[in-house]
Amino acid sequence: MMPRLLLMLCLFPISGCGFNTYVTNYFGGEDNADPPTPLEEFDATLQVVTLWTKQAGKGEGERYLRLTPAATPERIYTADPRGEVSAFDTSNGQLLWQVDTDEQISGGPGISEGLVLVGTSEGQVLAVAEEEKKVQWETHVSSEVLAPPLIADNVALIRTVDGKIFALNARSGEQLWVYERTVPALTLRGTGGPVVAGDMVICGFASGRLVALELSAGKPIWETPVAIPSGRSELERMVDIDTTPYVVDGTVYVATIHGRIAAIDQASGRMIWNRDMSSYAGVDVDERNVYVTDDQSHIWALDRSTGTSRWKQEKLHARAATAPASIGDFIVVGDLEGYLHWMHKDDGRFVARVRAADDGIIAPPIVINNVLYAYTTGGMLGAYTYQ
């Protein structure tokens, strides 16, 4: 039973101090992890405006799921672990519709052309039709779905915790193809979702490898080891790619735990640059920089072309910061106490701080049309901009 138990090691940085804390709590022993750094006062130089806040379901409770909302310019969608799928007007937060699926949602939502897809802890994939406001189809995959489904060219891509990617017909749920990788004995409870770039599906796996597949047939195009397992224990050898890769201008940016941040050529899979850094939160990218939250909750700005450091912000140490979100001249992360920290892209200095709710934020904020949306573990959804 031990390998199965280890496989369920959960992504619990929300308890306060990054990777070491949840490992200590899981295996027992002395807890010598750092406590969350107290927040320092500063003179805000940016005015953050709360446009609206709404309660979107009952929240995640103690499950610590990264149920990141999905948005279009007109609507934002949320999924609640207790089964509710909801749509809100982005302009004012008005609830437009809500469907109770009666299932334990663990991954999603993913959206495209009138469909909202979610995955469940029992390996089900549900497609909610927006016009009819009901479940249009349901199909089973091999195991729990933690990553949001992705829809591209009428293909729904579903990443499961047992190392598989399922491609389904987005209109019927019929299986088109499946790709499988072996899962190590010890892995984070979390999976990075796939991303589609042109006719490629690009996804990272718990082995530390990044794979590109044909969207039409699931055939491998290239495979690149981003990080190589090393160390004497299985814990030291963890190199999970636990976040969704970011693709821009023909380059794939990806992060691993206990491994590297890397830039990889999309066409060939060739490594352009890499540097040692551990992250389970993820990255964001703009025209100049790659922004990374490492496993100590330090925020980095790296040069997109070379990977060299531009700045590092350490004052959120052990606060379980989310992946960064880029908005205008600023970077925003959420933390375990529900704060949104706004930093200037030039040097990482804090320019504003607002509290979305009393509970934590583990889903990375998203930005649409210069509005930032944050979703807390208690189910509070908020829209923010700045002046």
C-alpha positions, -999 to +999 in steps of 0.1 A: +000+000+000+029+024+005+034+034-032-004+042-034-002+062-002+028+081-014+011+089-047-016+107-027+009+131-011-011+163-014-002+197-025-005+214+009+017+245+008-013+265+020-005+255+056+023+279+055+058+272+045+063+257+011+074+223+002+090+212+035+060+218+056+035+195+039+062+168+036+069+171+074+032+170+082+026+140+060+055+118+072+056+131+108+087+141+127+101+175+138+086+204+120+115+227+113+100+245+084+099+283+084+067+300+096+050+324+072+067+358+071+047+385+088+036+412+063+055+444+064+038+478+062+046+499+032+034+531+015+011+521-013+018+539-045-010+522-065-048+524-059-064+490-064-102+492-070-125+464-061-151+462-088-172+435-072-171+404-051-195+375-051-199+342-032-194+315-058-203+282-042-193+270-008-156+268-014-130+241-013-130+232+024-099+212+033-093+197-002-069+224-014-079+221-050-066+247-075-100+253-092-090+283-112-119+302-128-121+304-166-131+336-183-141+353-215-144+391-218-181+388-210-183+359-185-163+342-158-170+306-148-163+288-115-166+252-103-173+242-067-160+209-053-196+201-042-207+200-078-219+235-087-208+251-120-216+288-123-214+316-147-211+353-137-212+386-157-177+400-157-190+436-157-209+434-124-205+399-109-242+391-115-249+353-114-261+344-149-267+307-143-258+278-121-259+240-126-256+215-098-239+184-113-243+163-080-206+153-084-174+160-065-157+183-089-119+183-087-107+198-119-119+227-141-136+245-154-126+245-190-146+265-216-152+267-253-181+276-276-210+272-252-195+243-233-181+242-197-161+211-189-152+198-154-135+167-141-143+148-109-125+129-082-141+097-095-127+101-130-158+115-147-158+143-172-189+164-175-199+188-202-224+215-192-242+231-222-244+268-215-275+274-236-295+245-221-280+249-186-277+212-181-251+184-184-249+176-222-227+145-218-207+125-193-179+101-198-154+082-177-116+084-178-091+063-159-086+083-127-091+116-108-090+148-129-072+177-111-062+198-141-088+219-159-100+204-192-089+221-223-109+224-255-093+231-289-106+224-324-135+204-310-111+182-290-114+181-252-081+173-235-083+157-201-052+151-179-056+124-152-035+118-121-024+084-133-002+099-161-026+099-190-040+125-215-074+117-229-086+133-261-124+134-264-148+147-290-160+179-273-195+176-286-201+140-277-175+129-252-164+100-275-127+090-269-104+099-298-071+089-284-051+084-252-015+090-243+001+075-212+033+080-191+045+060-161+039+078-128+067+077-102+060+062-068+061+095-050+045+126-066+027+158-057-011+155-057-016+178-086-011+178-123-002+204-148-027+207-176-020+205-213-016+235-236-023+236-273+000+255-296-009+252-333-014+215-340+006+205-309-005+194-274+023+202-249+022+188-214+045+181-185+046+149-164+057+138-130+089+123-144+101+158-152+096+154-189+078+177-213+061+161-242+046+174-275+019+154-292-001+157-324-035+171-315-052+151-342-039+116-332-019+119-300+014+107-316+046+120-299+064+148-318+092+153-293+101+147-256+125+168-235+137+160-200+134+193-182+148+179-149+166+147-141+157+129-108+187+129-084+192+121-048+191+090-026+154+091-015+122+092-035+114+125-020+147+140-032+141+126-066+107+143-071+108+164-103+071+169-110+060+193-137+029+203-116+018+234-136+006+241-171+034+251-195+033+287-209+038+290-247+045+323-264+063+333-296+074+297-303+089+291-269+076+269-241+083+280-205+080+254-178+088+248-141+095+217-121+097+209-084+133+201-072+145+208-107+146+236-132+129+265-149+134+261-186+127+277-220+122+251-248+119+256-285+083+247-294+091+233-329+120+210-319+119+205-281+154+219-279+164+234-246+171+271-251+181+279-215+175+265-180+184+273-145+181+255-112+149+265-094+121+246-077+085+256-083+051+240-079+031+273-083+040+281-119+050+310-142+037+339-161+053+356-191+052+391-207+072+406-235+104+409-214+103+386-185+094+352-171+078+356-136+081+326-112+070+318-077+095+293-063+089+267-035+099+292-008+073+317-020+100+340-034+089+358-066+114+361-094+117+380-127+139+363-152+150+375-186+129+358-212+158+353-236+185+341-212+169+332-179+192+355-160+177+372-129+163+407-131+150+408-095+138+387-066+112+395-040+117+375-008+093+393+016+065+367+010+087+339+023+067+308+033+033+325+026+024+299-001+022+325-028+003+316-060+018+317-095+022+354-106-004+371-128+007+399-151-015+430-153-002+462-169+031+472-153+024+449-123+026+414-111+001+400-086+002+369-064-023+356-038-013+340-005-025+317+023-043+345+042-063+358+012-041+388+004-033+399-031+002+414-034+008+439-062+045+443-073+060+466-099+076+447-128+106+469-129+121+458-095+096+437-076+088+464-050+053+463-034+029+489-047-004+477-032-020+450-011-057+441-008-074+413+010-098+393-010-112+373+019-101+357+052-094+324+036-065+315+014-059+319-023-043+289-040-057+292-075-036+318-095-053+350-103-064+355-139-064+387-160-089+396-187-090+431-203-069+446-175-092+432-148-078+407-123-100+380-109-092+361-077-110+330-063-105+320-027-107+286-010-139+298+007-155+304-027-152+342-028-148+355-063-136+391-068-128+415-097-100+441-093-084+468-113-062+498-105-059+535-110 
